[in-house]
Amino acid sequence: MSERKADKAKDFSQWFDSVLEQAQLIDSRYGVKGFVVYRANAMRICKRIYEMLESQLEANGHQQVLFPLLIPFSSFRKETEHIKGFEDQVFIIGEAGGEELDEKLVLRPTSETAIYPMYSLWLRSYQDLPFKFYQSVAVYRRETKATRPLLRGREFLWIETHDVFPTAEGARLQVQEDLEMSKKVFDQLGLAFLVAEREEFDRFPGADSSYAYDALLPDGHVLQIGTTHFLGQHFTGTYDVSFLDAAGQKEIPYSTCFGPGVSRILAAVVATHGDNNGLVLPFGLSEYDVVVVPILYKGVEEKVTAKAKEIANSLSKKGYSVFLDDSDLTPGKKYFRWETKGVPVRIEIGQREVEQGNVTIFRRDTKKRTLVKEDEVEASIEQLRKDILEELRNRAWSTLKERLVTVKDRDSMIASSASLVIMKSPFCGARECADSIKEATGGYEVRGRGLDDQGKPEGGCVWCGRPAARTVYLAKAF
Ligand SMILES: [Zn+2]
């Protein structure tokens, strides 16, 4: 355990690491750079995030598959643009059982090059389409920037969908569906986010268009937590994926991929909602929704314990995940323990509560205590289930909006960059401009055009003054 108490507002980085440790989410002492152990408290939340995403995908007609971790080097090498984007990041196995392999094997950094050769065997007729498959796996990239638990690892958890459609329009609609699914899930997690179409120079290697979600970290950096890409006919063409249309003509289909990053979504949940006492979570993500703490004094133990059990049982029957903490720790230590882990609601029951026929309800998100009549406990908990998520979501959005500023000229851009705001500016679309901005502002990146911002802005590019093509977000990315 860290001895020093970290302050989220003053030192996000230290605070984040100490929460991961104290809430027993991640152990980073594994001993391989960029690889960490996800402990039970982290995997519980990851599992829930997976369930949310998978249920959306399946409701939209996707089916789960599992492709091998290893990709033959010859297949990986086939899509030249794609390999250019990943070649300096892949782990390659060249030996097994003490012998050199005939063909080297790549640990999947993403699975297009594993999946498309099989799609070319599976696809025959237009009647086979669409293909809508996903897998929930870990991927491996040798990140060259400093690795950080959950935020940037060389192994991370995600979902990847690989969809194929007979027409470009079908594939474009899929990208819309991906964006809607992501939004629904991020809403359920109380996250605020920017959604933007990445600039041409910032697309996924091999994509015709790329869209991404960025969450805001408390220190002002943004964190990409999911992407969806329209791949056109790049991969289907390269890997000989084709079909016969209704007239018997051979056609090349269009494809998409969608990659919500589960490790980073968990990081965003921890970073966005947590406070100096530890994790703050909505119902459904924490180990328990409600913890009942009896406050025992000599002479009233029996009555207090009986009432605590009764309340815990009645809430369990209603479907909440409830824990009665009747351990012999002091009430203060119990409060600390469950607050660190982010349990959204605590019910405290002592002598006064027994005598007066009520209970004290503590909300983790606002740290407020309320006295509630015994027969109103269930209704209060149900209300809190909604209110806590709403409170977290509102806070996240107001923090994001407070950080958003419109900047229209070079001088204001340089001045604003010092305070780590997110900027919205007219932009010409040129890579040289983006590179020059990055250099002059200590790392600000063009994150792309906001999807709610489709019109052409008036006036010139914030940097070069040439006619602006669109309004874009600029931020420092983690
Ligand atoms: Zn420009």
Residues whose N, C-alpha, C, O or C-beta is under 5 A from the ligand:
A	BS01	ZN	C428 C433 C461 W463 C464
